[in-house]
């Protein structure tokens, strides 16, 4: 799970188009956020964003997260991860 500081300062959670496209809420645990960058979902997310851009979508107007804000973390729901964790 991503730390609060990681989500707010790097992933830019809830900041529209600036938010990282790989930030995802856990499917099994409420209010636990994970990074999908190092998962098979990455390719699906990237294809969706590329199609959206090719179709002329405006992510800033639509509030669609398109950021690629860090190198990514493993999708671990029970281990805190972020720049602020040793």
C-alpha positions in Angstrom: 0.0 0.0 0.0 1.2 3.5 -0.8 1.8 5.9 2.1 -0.3 9.0 2.4 2.8 11.2 1.6 3.5 9.1 -1.5 -0.1 9.5 -2.7 -0.3 13.2 -2.0 3.2 14.4 -3.0 4.1 12.0 -5.8 1.0 10.3 -7.2 -0.9 13.6 -6.8 -4.0 11.8 -5.7 -7.3 13.6 -6.7 -5.4 16.3 -8.7 -7.0 15.7 -12.1 -4.8 15.2 -15.1 -1.7 15.5 -12.9 -2.6 12.4 -11.0 -0.6 9.3 -11.8 -2.5 7.0 -14.2 -1.3 3.9 -12.3 -2.7 4.9 -8.9 -5.4 2.5 -8.0 -7.6 1.8 -4.9 -7.3 -1.8 -3.7 -10.1 -4.1 -5.0 -10.2 -6.0 -1.7 -9.5 -3.4 1.0 -11.2 0.0 1.5 -9.0 3.1 1.5 -5.8 1.2 0.5 -4.1 2.6 -2.5 -1.6 0.6 -4.7 0.5 1.2 -7.7 -0.4 -0.7 -10.9 2.7 0.3 -12.8 4.5 -3.0 -12.2 1.5 -5.2 -13.0 -0.1 -6.6 -16.2 -2.6 -3.8 -16.0 0.0 -1.3 -17.0 -0.3 -2.2 -20.7 -4.1 -1.9 -20.6 -3.9 1.5 -18.9 -1.3 2.7 -21.3 -3.4 1.6 -24.3 -6.5 3.3 -22.9 -4.6 6.6 -22.4 -3.1 6.4 -25.9 -6.5 5.7 -27.5 -8.0 8.6 -25.5 -5.3 11.0 -26.7 -5.6 9.7 -30.3 -9.3 10.3 -30.2 -8.6 14.0 -29.3 -9.6 13.8 -25.7 -8.6 16.7 -23.4 -7.4 15.1 -20.1 -7.3 18.5 -18.3 -10.8 19.3 -19.2 -12.1 15.8 -18.4 -10.0 15.4 -15.3 -8.5 12.1 -16.5 -5.4 11.1 -14.7 -2.6 10.7 -17.3 0.6 11.3 -15.2 3.5 8.9 -15.1 4.9 10.2 -11.8 7.5 7.7 -10.6 9.3 4.4 -11.3 6.6 2.4 -9.6 6.1 0.0 -6.8 5.1 -3.6 -6.5 1.4 -4.1 -5.9 1.5 -5.0 -2.2 -1.5 -4.3 -0.1 -0.1 -5.1 3.3 3.3 -3.4 3.1 3.7 0.4 3.2 5.6 1.8 0.3 6.7 5.3 -0.7 9.5 7.7 -0.8 9.1 8.3 2.9 9.6 4.7 3.9 13.1 3.3 4.7 
